């Protein structure tokens, strides 16, 4: 299913919020996270509801929940939190734990051009181009990646990093 970048961002925000709380996410919260008017969010949610991507939950504790079709449209696994790893991440000199779905490398044969694409199971809105970051160490190999944010894709929860250094222990 082809979604616009705006639809993808809003749906990703809903999925992230739902996974974090396991409860419906109100339109007001989605609007706040996406910096959109709540009326715009409600209109888009009605359209996504007609596509089978979201379900509305009425009541004071209500809001919206993503369907399996929403996860499929975002190329995410509904049970993804079980398949992702929580890694340490240093950003703005603060260490935080984040759920990382994947790390993909490009141009690893050219160290001066090495790039990494890191896909998170949560929003990357707090990152800006130029921010220095350290991701890792990964649980199995102990790999730690130091680099700088080259680009962000909030609709896909992706950071593109210019990798300055990669380190892993010789034996694990």
C-alpha positions, 0 to 999 in steps of 0.5 A: 500500500502506498502511503504519503509521507504524512500518512506514514508519519502519522501511522508510525506515530500511532504504532509507536505510541500503541507499542509503548503503552499497549492502549489506544492513542488519542488523536490529541496525542498524535497531533502533539507528536506530529505537530499537526492540528487535531482536526487534521489527525481525525480526518486522516484517521477516518480515511485510514479507518476506511482503508482498514489501517486503524480502528477507533476505540470510543470512550474517555480512554479511547483513541485509535489502535493500529490493525495488522494491515497498518503494521504491514503497510509500514513493513513492520512486524506486529510482534516486532518488539519481540524481534528487536533489540534494546541498545544503548544510544548516546545522543547529546551526551545522554545515554538512553535505551532504544529499541532498534529493529535493524542496522544496515551498512552501505559502502563498508569497503570504503571507510571514508564513505561508510554509511549506516541506516538504523531503523528504530521501533520508536520516533527519531524526531529528537534527532537533527542532522549533524547530531553526534551519536553512538549506537551500541554495543549490539548484544551478540557481536558487541558492535558499537557505531560512532557517527553523525546524523546525516539525515532522518526519516521520521515517517519510517523511524530511520536515521542515516549515519555517516559512520566515523568509527565501528568497534567490536571486541575480538572475541565475545 
